[in-house]
Amino acid sequence: MRVMIDACVLYPTVMREVVLGVAAQGLFEPRWSARILEEWARATIKLGAEQEVFARGEIAALTARFPDALVRYDAGIEKRFWLPDPADVHVLAAAVAGSCDMILTLNAKDFPRNILADEGVERRDPDAFLRDLHAQSPDRVRAVADAVLAEARRLSGDNWTMRALMKKARLPRLGKALEAAQSEGA
Protein backbone atom coordinates (compact mmCIF):
# COMPACT_ATOMS: atom_id res chain seq x y z
CA MET A 1 0.00 0.00 0.00
CA ARG A 2 1.38 3.37 -1.03
CA VAL A 3 0.78 6.24 1.38
CA MET A 4 1.32 9.93 0.62
CA ILE A 5 2.49 11.52 3.87
CA ASP A 6 1.48 15.13 4.40
CA ALA A 7 3.95 17.61 5.91
CA CYS A 8 1.89 17.85 9.11
CA VAL A 9 2.71 14.17 9.76
CA LEU A 10 6.41 14.54 8.94
CA TYR A 11 7.00 17.62 11.06
CA PRO A 12 6.37 16.36 14.62
CA THR A 13 9.41 14.22 15.42
CA VAL A 14 7.80 11.40 17.40
CA MET A 15 4.93 11.01 14.95
CA ARG A 16 7.36 10.96 12.02
CA GLU A 17 9.62 8.42 13.70
CA VAL A 18 6.74 6.05 14.44
CA VAL A 19 5.16 6.38 10.99
CA LEU A 20 8.44 5.94 9.12
CA GLY A 21 9.64 3.25 11.48
CA VAL A 22 6.53 1.25 10.64
CA ALA A 23 7.18 1.91 6.94
CA ALA A 24 10.73 0.59 7.36
CA GLN A 25 9.17 -2.57 8.80
CA GLY A 26 7.53 -3.06 5.41
CA LEU A 27 3.95 -2.39 6.51
CA PHE A 28 3.44 0.28 3.83
CA GLU A 29 5.34 2.27 1.19
CA PRO A 30 5.82 5.93 2.14
CA ARG A 31 5.54 8.65 -0.48
CA TRP A 32 6.05 12.43 -0.47
CA SER A 33 6.87 15.19 -2.92
CA ALA A 34 9.63 17.79 -2.91
CA ARG A 35 7.00 20.41 -2.02
CA ILE A 36 5.82 18.42 1.00
CA LEU A 37 9.40 18.12 2.23
CA GLU A 38 9.91 21.85 1.68
CA GLU A 39 6.75 22.61 3.73
CA TRP A 40 8.20 20.54 6.57
CA ALA A 41 11.54 22.39 6.46
CA ARG A 42 9.88 25.80 6.35
CA ALA A 43 7.51 24.95 9.20
CA THR A 44 10.51 24.50 11.50
CA ILE A 45 11.71 28.08 10.98
CA LYS A 46 9.36 29.31 13.70
CA LEU A 47 11.50 27.33 16.16
CA GLY A 48 14.69 29.03 14.96
CA ALA A 49 17.00 28.99 11.95
CA GLU A 50 19.00 26.08 13.36
CA GLN A 51 15.86 23.94 13.35
CA GLU A 52 15.46 24.42 9.61
CA VAL A 53 19.04 23.25 9.12
CA PHE A 54 18.32 20.21 11.28
CA ALA A 55 15.10 19.48 9.31
CA ARG A 56 16.97 19.67 6.01
CA GLY A 57 19.47 17.15 7.39
CA GLU A 58 16.58 14.87 8.37
CA ILE A 59 15.12 15.26 4.89
CA ALA A 60 18.43 14.25 3.30
CA ALA A 61 18.59 11.19 5.58
CA LEU A 62 15.00 10.21 4.72
CA THR A 63 15.65 10.59 1.02
CA ALA A 64 18.55 8.16 1.35
CA ARG A 65 16.58 5.79 3.61
CA PHE A 66 13.51 5.72 1.33
CA PRO A 67 14.87 6.33 -2.19
CA ASP A 68 11.58 5.40 -3.89
CA ALA A 69 9.44 7.69 -1.72
CA LEU A 70 9.88 10.90 -3.70
CA VAL A 71 7.06 11.42 -6.20
CA ARG A 72 7.83 13.72 -9.10
CA TYR A 73 5.06 15.13 -11.26
CA ASP A 74 4.34 17.97 -13.66
CA ALA A 75 2.87 20.77 -11.56
CA GLY A 76 0.39 21.40 -14.38
CA ILE A 77 -1.68 18.41 -13.26
CA GLU A 78 -2.63 20.35 -10.14
CA LYS A 79 -5.07 22.33 -12.30
CA ARG A 80 -7.37 19.32 -12.64
CA PHE A 81 -7.91 19.04 -8.87
CA TRP A 82 -9.92 21.04 -6.35
CA LEU A 83 -9.77 21.02 -2.55
CA PRO A 84 -11.25 23.43 0.02
CA ASP A 85 -7.74 24.77 0.69
CA PRO A 86 -6.01 25.41 -2.65
CA ALA A 87 -2.64 25.23 -0.85
CA ASP A 88 -3.21 21.47 -0.35
CA VAL A 89 -3.96 20.58 -3.98
CA HIS A 90 -0.30 19.66 -4.48
CA VAL A 91 -0.66 16.83 -1.93
CA LEU A 92 -3.57 15.30 -3.83
CA ALA A 93 -1.76 15.75 -7.15
CA ALA A 94 1.32 13.97 -5.76
CA ALA A 95 -0.85 11.18 -4.34
CA VAL A 96 -2.53 10.59 -7.71
CA ALA A 97 0.77 10.87 -9.64
CA GLY A 98 2.37 8.43 -7.19
CA SER A 99 -0.49 5.91 -7.46
CA CYS A 100 -1.08 6.22 -3.73
CA ASP A 101 -3.89 4.44 -1.94
CA MET A 102 -4.19 7.08 0.75
CA ILE A 103 -3.11 10.43 2.11
CA LEU A 104 -1.94 10.37 5.71
CA THR A 105 -2.79 13.75 7.24
CA LEU A 106 -4.07 15.49 10.34
CA ASN A 107 -6.02 17.96 8.17
CA ALA A 108 -9.33 16.15 7.66
CA LYS A 109 -11.28 19.26 6.67
CA ASP A 110 -8.85 20.07 3.86
CA PHE A 111 -9.14 16.60 2.29
CA PRO A 112 -12.86 15.71 2.01
CA ARG A 113 -13.38 11.97 1.60
CA ASN A 114 -15.85 12.37 -1.29
CA ILE A 115 -13.38 14.40 -3.36
CA LEU A 116 -10.55 11.97 -2.64
CA ALA A 117 -12.76 8.99 -3.44
CA ASP A 118 -13.31 10.39 -6.94
CA GLU A 119 -9.55 10.03 -7.40
CA GLY A 120 -9.36 6.59 -5.78
CA VAL A 121 -7.55 7.93 -2.73
CA GLU A 122 -8.50 7.49 0.93
CA ARG A 123 -7.71 9.90 3.78
CA ARG A 124 -6.52 8.57 7.13
CA ASP A 125 -5.28 10.22 10.28
CA PRO A 126 -1.98 8.85 11.64
CA ASP A 127 -3.41 7.63 14.94
CA ALA A 128 -6.13 5.45 13.39
CA PHE A 129 -3.78 4.27 10.65
CA LEU A 130 -1.09 3.18 13.11
CA ARG A 131 -3.60 1.60 15.47
CA ASP A 132 -4.92 -0.51 12.58
CA LEU A 133 -1.38 -1.52 11.61
CA HIS A 134 -0.74 -2.45 15.24
CA ALA A 135 -3.82 -4.70 15.19
CA GLN A 136 -2.47 -6.42 12.05
CA SER A 137 1.23 -6.60 13.02
CA PRO A 138 1.54 -5.98 16.75
CA ASP A 139 5.13 -7.17 17.14
CA ARG A 140 6.51 -4.97 14.36
CA VAL A 141 4.64 -1.85 15.48
CA ARG A 142 5.60 -2.53 19.12
CA ALA A 143 9.28 -2.80 18.15
CA VAL A 144 9.12 0.58 16.43
CA ALA A 145 7.24 2.22 19.31
CA ASP A 146 9.69 0.78 21.85
CA ALA A 147 12.65 2.16 19.89
CA VAL A 148 11.02 5.61 19.62
CA LEU A 149 10.24 5.57 23.35
CA ALA A 150 13.82 4.65 24.22
CA GLU A 151 15.16 7.46 22.02
CA ALA A 152 12.72 9.99 23.52
CA ARG A 153 13.86 9.00 27.01
CA ARG A 154 17.52 9.24 25.99
CA LEU A 155 17.20 12.64 24.34
CA SER A 156 14.92 14.26 26.91
CA GLY A 157 16.24 12.65 30.07
CA ASP A 158 12.60 12.12 31.09
CA ASN A 159 11.13 8.75 31.98
CA TRP A 160 8.32 8.81 29.42
CA THR A 161 5.63 6.16 29.50
CA MET A 162 4.50 4.81 26.15
CA ARG A 163 0.99 6.15 26.57
CA ALA A 164 2.14 9.64 27.60
CA LEU A 165 4.61 9.90 24.72
CA MET A 166 2.08 8.75 22.15
CA LYS A 167 -0.54 11.13 23.55
CA LYS A 168 1.90 14.04 23.30
CA ALA A 169 2.65 12.94 19.72
CA ARG A 170 -1.08 13.07 18.86
CA LEU A 171 -1.26 9.27 18.72
CA PRO A 172 -3.41 8.59 21.82
CA ARG A 173 -5.32 5.57 20.47
CA LEU A 174 -2.08 3.90 19.40
CA GLY A 175 -0.64 4.56 22.86
CA LYS A 176 -3.70 3.04 24.49
CA ALA A 177 -3.52 -0.03 22.21
CA LEU A 178 0.18 -0.50 22.93
CA GLU A 179 -0.44 -0.20 26.66
CA ALA A 180 -3.34 -2.67 26.54
CA ALA A 181 -1.26 -5.16 24.53
CA GLN A 182 1.58 -4.81 27.02
CA SER A 183 -0.80 -5.47 29.94
CA GLU A 184 -2.21 -8.56 28.22
CA GLY A 185 1.28 -9.92 27.61
CA ALA A 186 2.44 -9.29 31.18
PyRosetta script that sets phi, psi and omega in degrees:
from pyrosetta import init, pose_from_sequence

init()
pose = pose_from_sequence("MRVMIDACVLYPTVMREVVLGVAAQGLFEPRWSARILEEWARATIKLGAEQEVFARGEIAALTARFPDALVRYDAGIEKRFWLPDPADVHVLAAAVAGSCDMILTLNAKDFPRNILADEGVERRDPDAFLRDLHAQSPDRVRAVADAVLAEARRLSGDNWTMRALMKKARLPRLGKALEAAQSEGA")
pose.set_psi(1, 129.4)
pose.set_omega(1, 179.1)
pose.set_phi(2, -96.6)
pose.set_psi(2, 131.9)
pose.set_omega(2, -175.0)
pose.set_phi(3, -127.7)
pose.set_psi(3, 118.4)
pose.set_omega(3, 174.0)
pose.set_phi(4, -79.1)
pose.set_psi(4, 122.5)
pose.set_omega(4, -176.1)
pose.set_phi(5, -102.3)
pose.set_psi(5, 119.2)
pose.set_omega(5, 179.9)
pose.set_phi(6, -71.5)
pose.set_psi(6, 156.3)
pose.set_omega(6, -179.3)
pose.set_phi(7, -58.5)
pose.set_psi(7, -33.3)
pose.set_omega(7, -178.4)
pose.set_phi(8, -67.7)
pose.set_psi(8, -14.4)
pose.set_omega(8, 176.0)
pose.set_phi(9, -94.2)
pose.set_psi(9, -30.3)
pose.set_omega(9, 179.8)
pose.set_phi(10, -78.9)
pose.set_psi(10, -29.4)
pose.set_omega(10, -173.9)
pose.set_phi(11, -70.1)
pose.set_psi(11, -48.1)
pose.set_omega(11, 178.5)
pose.set_phi(12, -70.5)
pose.set_psi(12, 127.3)
pose.set_omega(12, -172.1)
pose.set_phi(13, -58.1)
pose.set_psi(13, -51.8)
pose.set_omega(13, -176.0)
pose.set_phi(14, -63.3)
pose.set_psi(14, -44.5)
pose.set_omega(14, 179.1)
pose.set_phi(15, -59.6)
pose.set_psi(15, -46.8)
pose.set_omega(15, -179.9)
pose.set_phi(16, -59.5)
pose.set_psi(16, -45.0)
pose.set_omega(16, -177.5)
pose.set_phi(17, -64.3)
pose.set_psi(17, -38.0)
pose.set_omega(17, 178.5)
pose.set_phi(18, -70.2)
pose.set_psi(18, -49.5)
pose.set_omega(18, -178.0)
pose.set_phi(19, -59.1)
pose.set_psi(19, -48.9)
pose.set_omega(19, -176.6)
pose.set_phi(20, -76.1)
pose.set_psi(20, -26.5)
pose.set_omega(20, 173.4)
pose.set_phi(21, -64.3)
pose.set_psi(21, -40.9)
pose.set_omega(21, 177.7)
pose.set_phi(22, -67.1)
pose.set_psi(22, -37.5)
pose.set_omega(22, 175.8)
pose.set_phi(23, -63.0)
pose.set_psi(23, -41.4)
pose.set_omega(23, 178.9)
pose.set_phi(24, -63.8)
pose.set_psi(24, -24.2)
pose.set_omega(24, 176.0)
pose.set_phi(25, -77.4)
pose.set_psi(25, -3.5)
pose.set_omega(25, 177.0)
pose.set_phi(26, 86.5)
pose.set_psi(26, 15.7)
pose.set_omega(26, -177.9)
pose.set_phi(27, -82.4)
pose.set_psi(27, -17.1)
pose.set_omega(27, 172.5)
pose.set_phi(28, -165.1)
pose.set_psi(28, 166.7)
pose.set_omega(28, 178.4)
pose.set_phi(29, -103.5)
pose.set_psi(29, 115.1)
pose.set_omega(29, -179.8)
pose.set_phi(30, -76.6)
pose.set_psi(30, 147.9)
pose.set_omega(30, 176.4)
pose.set_phi(31, -139.3)
pose.set_psi(31, 149.9)
pose.set_omega(31, 173.3)
pose.set_phi(32, -158.9)
pose.set_psi(32, 170.1)
pose.set_omega(32, 177.4)
pose.set_phi(33, -115.8)
pose.set_psi(33, 167.2)
pose.set_omega(33, 176.8)
pose.set_phi(34, -60.2)
pose.set_psi(34, -36.3)
pose.set_omega(34, -179.4)
pose.set_phi(35, -67.7)
pose.set_psi(35, -38.5)
pose.set_omega(35, 176.7)
pose.set_phi(36, -62.8)
pose.set_psi(36, -43.8)
pose.set_omega(36, 179.0)
pose.set_phi(37, -64.2)
pose.set_psi(37, -37.6)
pose.set_omega(37, 177.7)
pose.set_phi(38, -66.2)
pose.set_psi(38, -38.9)
pose.set_omega(38, 176.4)
pose.set_phi(39, -59.5)
pose.set_psi(39, -42.5)
pose.set_omega(39, 178.9)
pose.set_phi(40, -60.6)
pose.set_psi(40, -50.7)
pose.set_omega(40, -177.8)
pose.set_phi(41, -59.9)
pose.set_psi(41, -43.7)
pose.set_omega(41, -178.4)
pose.set_phi(42, -69.9)
pose.set_psi(42, -30.0)
pose.set_omega(42, 179.1)
pose.set_phi(43, -65.0)
pose.set_psi(43, -26.3)
pose.set_omega(43, -177.6)
pose.set_phi(44, -77.9)
pose.set_psi(44, -14.1)
pose.set_omega(44, -177.1)
pose.set_phi(45, -57.8)
pose.set_psi(45, -34.3)
pose.set_omega(45, -178.3)
pose.set_phi(46, -63.1)
pose.set_psi(46, -16.6)
pose.set_omega(46, 177.0)
pose.set_phi(47, -93.3)
pose.set_psi(47, -2.8)
pose.set_omega(47, 179.2)
pose.set_phi(48, 123.5)
pose.set_psi(48, 152.7)
pose.set_omega(48, -177.2)
pose.set_phi(49, -59.8)
pose.set_psi(49, -35.0)
pose.set_omega(49, -179.6)
pose.set_phi(50, -65.5)
pose.set_psi(50, -28.0)
pose.set_omega(50, 178.5)
pose.set_phi(51, -69.5)
pose.set_psi(51, -34.3)
pose.set_omega(51, 176.2)
pose.set_phi(52, -65.9)
pose.set_psi(52, -40.1)
pose.set_omega(52, 177.6)
pose.set_phi(53, -61.9)
pose.set_psi(53, -45.1)
pose.set_omega(53, 177.9)
pose.set_phi(54, -60.4)
pose.set_psi(54, -44.5)
pose.set_omega(54, 180.0)
pose.set_phi(55, -61.7)
pose.set_psi(55, -40.5)
pose.set_omega(55, 179.9)
pose.set_phi(56, -66.3)
pose.set_psi(56, -33.0)
pose.set_omega(56, 174.0)
pose.set_phi(57, -66.2)
pose.set_psi(57, -41.9)
pose.set_omega(57, 176.4)
pose.set_phi(58, -61.9)
pose.set_psi(58, -40.5)
pose.set_omega(58, 179.4)
pose.set_phi(59, -63.2)
pose.set_psi(59, -43.5)
pose.set_omega(59, 178.2)
pose.set_phi(60, -61.4)
pose.set_psi(60, -42.1)
pose.set_omega(60, 179.5)
pose.set_phi(61, -64.8)
pose.set_psi(61, -40.8)
pose.set_omega(61, 179.1)
pose.set_phi(62, -66.8)
pose.set_psi(62, -37.4)
pose.set_omega(62, 178.7)
pose.set_phi(63, -62.5)
pose.set_psi(63, -38.6)
pose.set_omega(63, 177.2)
pose.set_phi(64, -72.6)
pose.set_psi(64, -38.5)
pose.set_omega(64, -177.9)
pose.set_phi(65, -70.0)
pose.set_psi(65, -36.2)
pose.set_omega(65, -178.9)
pose.set_phi(66, -124.8)
pose.set_psi(66, 72.9)
pose.set_omega(66, -173.6)
pose.set_phi(67, -63.5)
pose.set_psi(67, -22.5)
pose.set_omega(67, -179.8)
pose.set_phi(68, -92.9)
pose.set_psi(68, 2.6)
pose.set_omega(68, -174.0)
pose.set_phi(69, -77.9)
pose.set_psi(69, -26.7)
pose.set_omega(69, -175.7)
pose.set_phi(70, -75.0)
pose.set_psi(70, 121.2)
pose.set_omega(70, 177.8)
pose.set_phi(71, -99.8)
pose.set_psi(71, 124.3)
pose.set_omega(71, 175.7)
pose.set_phi(72, -106.4)
pose.set_psi(72, 141.4)
pose.set_omega(72, 178.7)
pose.set_phi(73, -155.5)
pose.set_psi(73, 158.8)
pose.set_omega(73, 176.0)
pose.set_phi(74, -74.5)
pose.set_psi(74, 121.1)
pose.set_omega(74, -177.6)
pose.set_phi(75, -57.1)
pose.set_psi(75, -19.9)
pose.set_omega(75, 179.1)
pose.set_phi(76, -62.0)
pose.set_psi(76, -24.3)
pose.set_omega(76, -179.8)
pose.set_phi(77, -69.8)
pose.set_psi(77, -16.9)
pose.set_omega(77, 178.4)
pose.set_phi(78, -60.1)
pose.set_psi(78, -26.7)
pose.set_omega(78, -177.3)
pose.set_phi(79, -64.3)
pose.set_psi(79, -22.8)
pose.set_omega(79, -178.1)
pose.set_phi(80, -84.8)
pose.set_psi(80, -4.8)
pose.set_omega(80, -177.3)
pose.set_phi(81, -110.0)
pose.set_psi(81, 155.8)
pose.set_omega(81, 174.5)
pose.set_phi(82, -138.2)
pose.set_psi(82, 136.5)
pose.set_omega(82, 171.9)
pose.set_phi(83, -138.6)
pose.set_psi(83, 158.1)
pose.set_omega(83, 179.6)
pose.set_phi(84, -54.8)
pose.set_psi(84, -35.7)
pose.set_omega(84, 176.1)
pose.set_phi(85, -108.8)
pose.set_psi(85, 106.6)
pose.set_omega(85, -178.0)
pose.set_phi(86, -56.5)
pose.set_psi(86, -24.5)
pose.set_omega(86, 179.5)
pose.set_phi(87, -68.7)
pose.set_psi(87, -12.3)
pose.set_omega(87, 179.8)
pose.set_phi(88, -101.6)
pose.set_psi(88, -2.3)
pose.set_omega(88, -178.4)
pose.set_phi(89, -58.2)
pose.set_psi(89, -34.7)
pose.set_omega(89, -179.0)
pose.set_phi(90, -60.8)
pose.set_psi(90, -31.0)
pose.set_omega(90, 179.5)
pose.set_phi(91, -68.1)
pose.set_psi(91, -45.1)
pose.set_omega(91, 177.5)
pose.set_phi(92, -64.5)
pose.set_psi(92, -42.4)
pose.set_omega(92, 179.1)
pose.set_phi(93, -60.5)
pose.set_psi(93, -42.5)
pose.set_omega(93, 178.5)
pose.set_phi(94, -66.2)
pose.set_psi(94, -38.9)
pose.set_omega(94, 179.4)
pose.set_phi(95, -63.1)
pose.set_psi(95, -44.1)
pose.set_omega(95, 179.4)
pose.set_phi(96, -67.4)
pose.set_psi(96, -45.8)
pose.set_omega(96, -179.8)
pose.set_phi(97, -62.4)
pose.set_psi(97, -32.4)
pose.set_omega(97, -179.1)
pose.set_phi(98, -90.0)
pose.set_psi(98, 8.9)
pose.set_omega(98, -178.6)
pose.set_phi(99, 51.9)
pose.set_psi(99, 44.5)
pose.set_omega(99, -179.0)
pose.set_phi(100, -81.5)
pose.set_psi(100, 148.2)
pose.set_omega(100, 176.5)
pose.set_phi(101, -85.3)
pose.set_psi(101, -26.1)
pose.set_omega(101, -177.4)
pose.set_phi(102, -154.7)
pose.set_psi(102, 163.5)
pose.set_omega(102, 170.9)
pose.set_phi(103, -112.4)
pose.set_psi(103, 125.5)
pose.set_omega(103, 177.6)
pose.set_phi(104, -96.7)
pose.set_psi(104, 114.2)
pose.set_omega(104, -174.3)
pose.set_phi(105, -152.5)
pose.set_psi(105, 157.8)
pose.set_omega(105, 172.3)
pose.set_phi(106, -94.4)
pose.set_psi(106, -7.4)
pose.set_omega(106, -174.3)
pose.set_phi(107, -97.0)
pose.set_psi(107, 72.0)
pose.set_omega(107, -177.5)
pose.set_phi(108, -59.6)
pose.set_psi(108, -42.9)
pose.set_omega(108, -175.3)
pose.set_phi(109, -65.5)
pose.set_psi(109, -25.3)
pose.set_omega(109, -178.5)
pose.set_phi(110, -86.3)
pose.set_psi(110, -8.9)
pose.set_omega(110, -179.2)
pose.set_phi(111, -130.7)
pose.set_psi(111, 72.6)
pose.set_omega(111, -178.4)
pose.set_phi(112, -59.0)
pose.set_psi(112, 134.6)
pose.set_omega(112, -176.7)
pose.set_phi(113, -57.8)
pose.set_psi(113, -39.0)
pose.set_omega(113, -177.7)
pose.set_phi(114, -65.6)
pose.set_psi(114, -37.2)
pose.set_omega(114, 178.3)
pose.set_phi(115, -69.5)
pose.set_psi(115, -43.7)
pose.set_omega(115, 179.3)
pose.set_phi(116, -64.8)
pose.set_psi(116, -38.6)
pose.set_omega(116, -179.3)
pose.set_phi(117, -60.7)
pose.set_psi(117, -34.7)
pose.set_omega(117, 177.2)
pose.set_phi(118, -61.0)
pose.set_psi(118, -24.0)
pose.set_omega(118, 179.9)
pose.set_phi(119, -102.2)
pose.set_psi(119, 2.9)
pose.set_omega(119, 179.3)
pose.set_phi(120, 75.8)
pose.set_psi(120, 25.9)
pose.set_omega(120, -177.5)
pose.set_phi(121, -121.3)
pose.set_psi(121, 138.6)
pose.set_omega(121, 177.8)
pose.set_phi(122, -102.2)
pose.set_psi(122, 155.0)
pose.set_omega(122, 173.1)
pose.set_phi(123, -112.0)
pose.set_psi(123, 133.9)
pose.set_omega(123, 176.4)
pose.set_phi(124, -135.5)
pose.set_psi(124, 148.1)
pose.set_omega(124, 172.3)
pose.set_phi(125, -90.0)
pose.set_psi(125, 150.8)
pose.set_omega(125, -174.8)
pose.set_phi(126, -58.9)
pose.set_psi(126, -38.0)
pose.set_omega(126, -177.0)
pose.set_phi(127, -63.8)
pose.set_psi(127, -49.6)
pose.set_omega(127, 179.3)
pose.set_phi(128, -65.9)
pose.set_psi(128, -40.4)
pose.set_omega(128, 179.8)
pose.set_phi(129, -60.7)
pose.set_psi(129, -48.8)
pose.set_omega(129, -178.8)
pose.set_phi(130, -68.8)
pose.set_psi(130, -36.3)
pose.set_omega(130, 177.2)
pose.set_phi(131, -62.6)
pose.set_psi(131, -41.5)
pose.set_omega(131, 177.4)
pose.set_phi(132, -64.7)
pose.set_psi(132, -41.1)
pose.set_omega(132, 177.3)
pose.set_phi(133, -64.9)
pose.set_psi(133, -35.4)
pose.set_omega(133, 176.8)
pose.set_phi(134, -63.8)
pose.set_psi(134, -40.0)
pose.set_omega(134, 178.8)
pose.set_phi(135, -64.0)
pose.set_psi(135, -33.7)
pose.set_omega(135, -179.2)
pose.set_phi(136, -82.1)
pose.set_psi(136, -37.7)
pose.set_omega(136, -175.1)
pose.set_phi(137, -138.1)
pose.set_psi(137, 68.5)
pose.set_omega(137, -172.9)
pose.set_phi(138, -60.2)
pose.set_psi(138, -37.9)
pose.set_omega(138, -177.0)
pose.set_phi(139, -67.1)
pose.set_psi(139, -41.1)
pose.set_omega(139, -178.5)
pose.set_phi(140, -70.4)
pose.set_psi(140, -41.4)
pose.set_omega(140, 178.7)
pose.set_phi(141, -68.6)
pose.set_psi(141, -39.5)
pose.set_omega(141, 177.9)
pose.set_phi(142, -60.3)
pose.set_psi(142, -42.8)
pose.set_omega(142, 179.8)
pose.set_phi(143, -60.7)
pose.set_psi(143, -42.0)
pose.set_omega(143, 178.1)
pose.set_phi(144, -64.8)
pose.set_psi(144, -49.1)
pose.set_omega(144, -178.3)
pose.set_phi(145, -61.0)
pose.set_psi(145, -40.9)
pose.set_omega(145, 178.3)
pose.set_phi(146, -62.5)
pose.set_psi(146, -41.5)
pose.set_omega(146, 179.2)
pose.set_phi(147, -65.5)
pose.set_psi(147, -41.0)
pose.set_omega(147, 178.8)
pose.set_phi(148, -66.1)
pose.set_psi(148, -41.5)
pose.set_omega(148, 177.5)
pose.set_phi(149, -61.2)
pose.set_psi(149, -45.7)
pose.set_omega(149, 179.8)
pose.set_phi(150, -61.0)
pose.set_psi(150, -42.0)
pose.set_omega(150, 179.4)
pose.set_phi(151, -68.1)
pose.set_psi(151, -38.7)
pose.set_omega(151, 177.3)
pose.set_phi(152, -63.1)
pose.set_psi(152, -41.6)
pose.set_omega(152, 177.3)
pose.set_phi(153, -63.6)
pose.set_psi(153, -44.0)
pose.set_omega(153, -178.5)
pose.set_phi(154, -63.1)
pose.set_psi(154, -47.3)
pose.set_omega(154, -176.3)
pose.set_phi(155, -71.5)
pose.set_psi(155, -37.5)
pose.set_omega(155, -175.8)
pose.set_phi(156, -90.1)
pose.set_psi(156, -24.6)
pose.set_omega(156, -174.1)
pose.set_phi(157, 77.7)
pose.set_psi(157, 2.7)
pose.set_omega(157, 178.8)
pose.set_phi(158, -95.2)
pose.set_psi(158, 151.3)
pose.set_omega(158, 179.4)
pose.set_phi(159, -93.3)
pose.set_psi(159, 70.3)
pose.set_omega(159, -179.3)
pose.set_phi(160, -60.1)
pose.set_psi(160, 144.2)
pose.set_omega(160, 165.9)
pose.set_phi(161, -94.3)
pose.set_psi(161, 157.7)
pose.set_omega(161, 179.6)
pose.set_phi(162, -57.4)
pose.set_psi(162, -47.9)
pose.set_omega(162, -176.1)
pose.set_phi(163, -63.4)
pose.set_psi(163, -42.0)
pose.set_omega(163, -179.8)
pose.set_phi(164, -66.0)
pose.set_psi(164, -41.3)
pose.set_omega(164, 179.4)
pose.set_phi(165, -65.4)
pose.set_psi(165, -44.3)
pose.set_omega(165, -180.0)
pose.set_phi(166, -66.8)
pose.set_psi(166, -36.5)
pose.set_omega(166, 177.3)
pose.set_phi(167, -63.9)
pose.set_psi(167, -44.8)
pose.set_omega(167, 178.4)
pose.set_phi(168, -61.8)
pose.set_psi(168, -32.8)
pose.set_omega(168, -179.0)
pose.set_phi(169, -84.0)
pose.set_psi(169, 8.2)
pose.set_omega(169, -179.3)
pose.set_phi(170, 66.7)
pose.set_psi(170, 33.3)
pose.set_omega(170, 177.0)
pose.set_phi(171, -126.6)
pose.set_psi(171, 52.3)
pose.set_omega(171, -172.9)
pose.set_phi(172, -65.9)
pose.set_psi(172, -36.9)
pose.set_omega(172, -179.1)
pose.set_phi(173, -71.2)
pose.set_psi(173, -35.3)
pose.set_omega(173, 174.2)
pose.set_phi(174, -63.8)
pose.set_psi(174, -45.0)
pose.set_omega(174, 178.9)
pose.set_phi(175, -58.9)
pose.set_psi(175, -42.6)
pose.set_omega(175, 178.5)
pose.set_phi(176, -64.5)
pose.set_psi(176, -42.0)
pose.set_omega(176, 179.6)
pose.set_phi(177, -65.6)
pose.set_psi(177, -40.9)
pose.set_omega(177, 178.8)
pose.set_phi(178, -65.0)
pose.set_psi(178, -41.1)
pose.set_omega(178, 178.4)
pose.set_phi(179, -64.8)
pose.set_psi(179, -43.9)
pose.set_omega(179, 179.9)
pose.set_phi(180, -63.3)
pose.set_psi(180, -41.5)
pose.set_omega(180, 179.0)
pose.set_phi(181, -64.6)
pose.set_psi(181, -38.0)
pose.set_omega(181, 178.6)
pose.set_phi(182, -65.3)
pose.set_psi(182, -41.7)
pose.set_omega(182, 179.8)
pose.set_phi(183, -64.8)
pose.set_psi(183, -39.2)
pose.set_omega(183, 179.1)
pose.set_phi(184, -67.1)
pose.set_psi(184, -33.7)
pose.set_omega(184, -178.2)
pose.set_phi(185, -82.1)
pose.set_psi(185, -14.3)
pose.set_omega(185, -177.2)
pose.set_phi(186, -77.1)
pose.dump_pdb("model.pdb")
